[in-house]
């Protein structure tokens, strides 16, 4: 049912649904209801400030897998203490590190509500989790009553007439939300079918199973980033759909994008929820917990829905998370000793690469890393070339404005070796005059960047080094 629009004359006050506060005057009889109104007004103003600051994670609230559930017990995910702000401007605070059991059967439990009545969790009592598929771990604020306090009656001979609830304690609550890729209508049919096939094969063993789970993790993360949907914007940036307020088609179809917005449209999550991690749960347990697929820093939503991508803090935060997701997944691959990296091919394990990233290289000192010749097989690359470390941060920041690299595409990939890293890896060429004979060499790495980005390999006089320079 559509909300009724209020119509008034100029200079008339629109007070409907505004914040109500208490007007104090001498002789006023204060009641508990007045104090509750006072508390509610203060909290609503805090929520307005929270909305102005933006939504997302302020600090902490990092999820990691503790037990995968392969032993028949419920999987366990640890979440670090931290602070976040949801879309309503409410803070979701966790004062200590906790562990969350992902039980398939939800226990029957009554909710006593408290202050956040409009953020009560959906009634899921008795509804089991299938325990197979992709899930979002989300957090939301909750309050519960604690303790009892004596209650007196009114009048001159007021007596204690019993007790009532004493304190309202604020906290956080976690739940799992199923992400069914077949219901994500903004994805192409081919993408949904391929993801569904990968999900069905996610329990496979051996090299094929590892390859499937790696690619599934990367691809599902990009479903959350909205990579496929955003790729349509240059083709038709003037496309419009009807909005809720304007009756004409004035909103960009990319005012919302990605799996999280899709789940919100489906009513599976709401504005109270803060996504923390994407989880793959199979018949043999949880295979991975990917934080950066849905973890976002505090950011403001676009001020307009007509051209939301022209200057979007939200899109910048998405790209930052995209690059973090790749680096974290690669780092976990380095740690996985059963994963052979010498012949690792990006196209077999990743659907997308970030527009720029750092690829750890195998070193002579035994450092685990990748062979870049094998990594980029099937992709068009240019011979690696030296750049100065002074360019590294600006290159990575510039990449935030470019789309990801499709591993099946034809865009050239620039390859760079950072001079300082290569120089430090040579025992005969320390970075400084300080003795470094006892220090282990640093992890070697290569920078890759999308060919859409300006090429950084041109040598410049009095900037590049002779032994690590570029010559035409």
Secondary structure, 3 states (H helix, E strand, C coil): CCCCCCCCCCCCCCCCCCCCCCCCCCCCCCCHHHHHHHHHHHHHHHHHHHHHHCEEEEEECCEEEEECCCCCCCEEEEECCEEEECCCCCEEEECCCEEEEECCCCCCCCCCCCCCHHHCCCCCCCCCCCCCEEEEEEEEEEEEEEEEEEEECCCCCCCEEEEEEEEEEEEEEEEEEECCHHHCCCCCHHHHHHHHHHHHCCCCCHHHHHHHHHHHHHHHHHHHHCHHHHCCCCCCCCCCEECCCCCCEEECHHHCCHHHHHHHHCCCCCCCCEEEEEEEEECCEEEEEECCCCCCECECCCCCCCCCCCCCHHHHHHHHHHHHHHHHHHHHHHHCCCCCCCCCCHHHHCCEECCEEEEEECCCCCCCCECHHHHCCCCCECCCEEECHHHHHHHHHHHHHCCCEECCCCCCEEEEEEHHHHHHCCCCCCCCCCCCCCCCCCCCEEEEEECCCCCCCCCCCCCCCCCCCCCC
